[in-house]
Amino acid sequence: MYALLSAVFAALTAVFAKKGVSNIDSDLAMAIRTVVITVISWGLFFWKGNVSGIGTLTRQNWRYLVFSGLATGLSWIFYFKALQMGKVSQVAPVDKMSVAIAILLSVVFLGEVLTWKMALGAALIIAGTIVLIL
């Protein structure tokens, strides 16, 4: 259910961002969205009372969360620029190709097992993306 809700809100993100990025700098649009997300994230964190969890973070947690944040930031920079220049119906599918890339990276870097179903699913995502952008 959470994954489905995530997909719905990700779709709304693309549509709202396309409307919001029109006639302004894409970096400004991304910065505004980032502030909103930051307020929501920290608000939820404090509201749930998880403050003691900060002390349990290890160096590895910090390192990989910082790397993840950097990757997210770079992804958003390119995503907003792509939305500004292209159609949502073409940008969003290419962006979602990250699912196929994540599958491959999880095998290489995390040692996850690549099943034939996962390989076929990744291949279909890539093929579907190519069909949608052509």
Secondary structure as the mmCIF struct_conf table of DSSP 4:
data_model
#
loop_
_struct_conf.conf_type_id
_struct_conf.id
_struct_conf.beg_label_comp_id
_struct_conf.beg_label_asym_id
_struct_conf.beg_label_seq_id
_struct_conf.end_label_comp_id
_struct_conf.end_label_asym_id
_struct_conf.end_label_seq_id
HELX_RH_AL_P HELX_RH_AL_P1 TYR A 2 GLY A 20
TURN_TY1_P TURN_TY1_P1 VAL A 21 ASN A 23
BEND BEND1 ILE A 24 ILE A 24
HELX_RH_AL_P HELX_RH_AL_P2 SER A 26 TRP A 47
TURN_TY1_P TURN_TY1_P2 LYS A 48 GLY A 49
HELX_RH_3T_P HELX_RH_3T_P1 VAL A 51 THR A 56
HELX_RH_AL_P HELX_RH_AL_P3 ARG A 59 MET A 85
BEND BEND2 GLY A 86 GLY A 86
HELX_RH_AL_P HELX_RH_AL_P4 VAL A 88 LYS A 96
TURN_TY1_P TURN_TY1_P3 MET A 97 MET A 97
HELX_RH_AL_P HELX_RH_AL_P5 SER A 98 LEU A 110
HELX_RH_AL_P HELX_RH_AL_P6 TRP A 116 ILE A 133
#
